[in-house]
Amino acid sequence: MTRFPPGLVLSPGTTLWCLLLANGFLIALMLALSKTATAQGMPPITYAFWQTLIAGLLLLGRSHSLRPMVHKPLVIYFLISGLTGIALPNVIAFYLVNRLGTGFTGIMYALPPIFTFVMSIAIGLEKNNWRRLTGLTIAVLACAWIIIQRHSGMSESPVYWYALGLLIPLALSIGNVYRSVAWPAHTSPITLAAGTLLTCAVILGVYAKSAQTPLLSAEFDRDLWKVVVLQGGVTALAYLCAFEIQKRATPVFFSQLGSVAAIFGLIIGVVWFREDYAATIWLGVLVVFAGLRLANKAPIRAEADTGSLSRPNPAEKGRQSSHS
C-alpha cells in the first residue's frame, strides 16, 4: 500500500468535500454524455438501463462480493435504494421533461437538500439548525434561479403535472436518509453501489419492456456504444464516490450534491458545448457557493473534531437497530 507523507494526509472534512466535488463533476459529466448519446437516437430509458448495468457490473467485478448480495437484508436495501435514488426519480423525469420542460425538471433535482433536512430533523438525525437551513435554502433558490435563466421557456401545464414533479425530490430525499439509516453493517460502499446499480438496471429493464422501448437496436452504431461504455465507467466512479460520502457524512451533507453538480454542469457546458451564459447566471453560482458555505460552517460530523472517519455517524444507532 502506498503511504503518503504526513503533510499530505487530508482531514475528514477536506476528504468529504473532495469526494463531494468529485461526485458533482462526475454527475455533470454523466449528463453531458447522456445528452450526446440521446441526441444520436438512443431512448433515455434504454440509455439509463445500459448505463446502470455496465456501472454495476464494473463495480461488482471490483468488489468480488456476489454471494453476500443475495442475502435478503441486502436485497431489500438494494431495492429501496435503487427505486428511491435512481429508478423512480429518473422515470418521472423522463415522463415529465416533455410536458414541463427541462427547466422545471432540473429545479426538482435541486430541491433534495431542503426535503432531506426536514426528514433528518423529524427522525432525529439533525438538530434544528437555522443557519444550516438558511444556507441550504439560499443554495437551492440560487440553483433554481440558474435553471430558470437557462430555460426561460418553461411550459405552462396543469397543476397536477407539477405536483407529480415534487415526487422527484421527495424520492431522492427518502433515498438519502434511508441509505444512511439502514446502512448494512460490515458492508463496503463498493458492494452497496454495485448492488444498487444492478437492481436499478433490472427495474429499468422491466420498465423499458413494459413501455415497449427497445434495449437493443440496429440503429445504435459503434460510436454510440463507445459513449455508453464510457458512461458506464463514469457512473461506476460516481456511485462509488456517492456511497463513500454516505458512509462518512450525514444525509443532509450528501443532498448538496445536486447544487455542486449544477455548477459543474455550467462549466462543462462552456468548455464542451461552447455554451454562453449571462453574468446573472455566474452571479447565481457565487450565491450557491455562499449558501453552501453558510450551511456547512458547523462540523459535518461529530468525528470531524477527532480526525477519525471510522466512528459511526449519527445514523449508526438507527442502522444497528434496523438490522437487529
N, C-alpha and C positions, 0 to 999 in steps of 0.2 A: 504494500500500500504506500502510495506517495505521501510523504509528510511535508507540509508547508512550513516555512519559517514562522515562528510565533507571531511576528508582526503582521502576517497575512491572514491570521485567523479572524473570521468575521464574528461580530456579536450576534446574538439571537435576533435582535430587531433588524439589523442590517441584512442578515440572511433572509428573513421574511420578506423584506422589501425587494431584495434582489430576485427572489422567487416570484413575487407578485409582478414585478416589471417584466421579467422573462415570460411569465404566463400571459400577460397582457399583450406583449409583442407577438407571441405565437398565435394567439387568438385572432389578432388583427391580420396576421399573415394567412391564417386559415380562411378568413373572409375574403381576402384578396384572391386566393387560389380558387375558392368556390365561385367567385364572380367570373374568373377566367374560364372555368370548366362549364358552368351553366350557360355562358354566352356561346359555347360551342355545341350546345344542343342536349346536354345531359340533364334530365329532370332533377330538381333539387332533392327529392326523396331518394332517388337512385344514388345520387352523389353522396348523400348523408349515409346511406347504407354501406357503400364501399369504404367510405372514409372511416367509419367506426369499426367495420370488420377488419380492415387492414391494420389499423392502430391497435385494436385489441389483440390481434394475432402477434404483432411485433412485441407488445409488452408481455404476452403470455410466453413467448419464446425466451424472453429475458428472465422471467420470474421462475420458470420451472416449477410451477405450483398448480398444475391442473387438478390433481386429486383433491386438495383441500377446497377447491372451488365448488365441488358438487355437494358439499355439506349444506343442509337445509338453512341454517342461520345465514351463511354467506349468500346462498341463492336469493333469499328474501332481501338481503341488503343490496345485492346487485340489481334486483328487480325494482325496488323502490328508488334507489339511487339513479338508475338508468332512466326510469319513467319521469321522475321529477326534474332531473338535471339536464337531460338531453332530449329524449323522445317526445314527451308531451309538449314542452315549450317550442321545440322545433316544428312539430307537426302543426301546432296552432299558428306559428309564424308563417309557415308555408301557405297555410289556408287563408290567412288574413292579409298577406302582403299585397295581393292583387286587388283586395277590396278596400283596404285602408291606406295603402302606400307604404313605402319603406320608412318614411319619417316617423309615423306613429309606431310602427313595429319596432324601430330602433329605440324609441323612448321607453318602451316596455322592458327592454333589456337593461336600461339604466336605472330602473326603479328598485331592484332587489335589495340594495343596502337599507332602505327605509323599512321594507317589509321584514327583512331579516332581523333588524334591530328591535322592532316591536315584538316579534316572536321570541327573540332571545330574552327580552325583559320578562315576557309573560311566563316563561318556564324557568327563570332564574339563572340563565347563563350570563346575562349582562345586568349591570346596575343602571338605574335611570340616570344617565349621564347627559345633561343638556348640552354640554359642549360638543360631545360626540354627535348627538342628534342634529345639532345646528350645522356642524361641519359636513355631515353626510347629506343633509338637505341642500346645502349650498352646492355641493359637488353634483348631486343628482339634477338640480334645477339648471346648473350650467351645462350639463350633458344634454338635457332636453333642449336648451337654447341652441346649442351647436347643431343638433339634429334638425331642429325646425329651420334653422338658417340654411342648412344644406338641402332640405327637402321642403321648400315653401309651398309646394302644391299638394299638400296633404288633402286627401279626398274627404268629401262630406258623405257620410253613410249613416244608416240607422244606429241609434244609441246602443242596441244590443250587440253590435259588432265590436264596439269599443269596450263594452263590458266583458266580452269574451277575451279581448286582448289583455285584460287585467289578470287572466289566468296565467299568463307567461311569467310575470314577476312573482306571483304567488307560488307557482310550482317551483321556480328556481329557489325561492327563499325557503320553502319546505325542504328542498333537497340540501341546501346549505346547512340547515340546522340538523336535519336527520343524519347526514353523513358524519357530523361531529358527535352527536349524542349516541348514535348506535354503532360507532366505530368498533369493529370486532377486535377483541384482544389478541395480541400476538400475530397480527396480520400486517404485512408490509403494504405501503402505499402502492407499489407497482402491481401487487396482486389485486388490490381493490380496484385500481384503474383498469386493469385488463378485464376483470370480470364485469365491471360496469359497462365498458365499451362493447364487449361481446354480447351481453344481454341486450343492450340498446340496438345492436345490429340485428338481432333476431326480431325485436319489436318492429323496427323499421322495415325489415324484410316482409313480415306479415302484413304490415300496413300497405306496403307497395303492391303486394299481390292482391289485397282486397280492393285497392283503388285502381287495379289493372295498369299499374305503372311498370314498365319493363325494367328489369335489373341488368339485362344484357341486350345489346342491340348491335347490328352490323354497322350502324351509323356512328358508333363510338370508335374513332380511329386510334392509332398508336400514340399520337401526340397527346390526345385526351387522356389516355390511360396513364401516361407518364405523369400528368398533373395529378391524377387520382392517387397514384402510388406515393408521390411526393407529399400530397395532403395527408395520407395515412401516417407517414413518418412524422410530420409536423404535429398532427393530432396526438400521436403517442407521447411526444415530448410535452405537449400542452397539458394533457391529463395527468401525466406523471408529476409535473410541477403543481398542478391543482391539488392532488391528493397529498403531496408533501406539505403544501400550505395548510391544508385542513388538519393534518396531523399536528402541526405546531401552533396554529393560531385559532382564534375564535371564529365562528361563522360570520360575524359582522365584518371582521377584517377581510375575510375571503370574499365577501359580497362586493367589495370595492373593485373587484376585478373588471367589471363592466366599464367603469369610468376610465380605468387605465387602458383597456383595450380600445375604447373610443378615441383616446388621444393618439395612440399608435396608429389607429386607422387613418387619422388625418395625415400623419407623417408618411405612411405608406402610399396614401392617395397622391401626395405631392411628388414623391420620389418615383413611384412605379407607374401610376396612371396619368401623371402630369396634370393633376387637378390644381385649380387655383382657388384659394379661399380668401374671403374678405377679412379685413382686420378685426371685425367683430367676432369672428369665429376664433381667432387666435387669442382675443381677449377672454373668450369663454374658456379656453384651455388654461389660462392663468388662474381663472376663478376656480376651475376644477382642482388645480393643484393647491390653491389656498384652502378650499374646503376639506380636502384630504389631510392637509397639514393640521388643520384645526381639529379634525375628528380623531387624529392619532397622536395628540400631544400626551395623552395618558398612556401608561405602559399597555402594550397589547396583551401580554400575558403576565401572570404573577411571576413566572420563572425568568422574565427578562431581567429582573433585578439580581438574580443569582448566576446568570450566564449559562443556564442549563436548558437544553431543548428536550431532555429526556423525561422530565416530570410530566405527569398527566395535566391536560388542560382543564379549564373549569367544567368541561362536559364529561370528565372522566368518571365522576360518580354516576352520571346517567348511563354511561356506556357499560359500566360494570353491572349495574342493576338490570339493564335491559338484556344482558347476556346470561345473567344468573337465573 
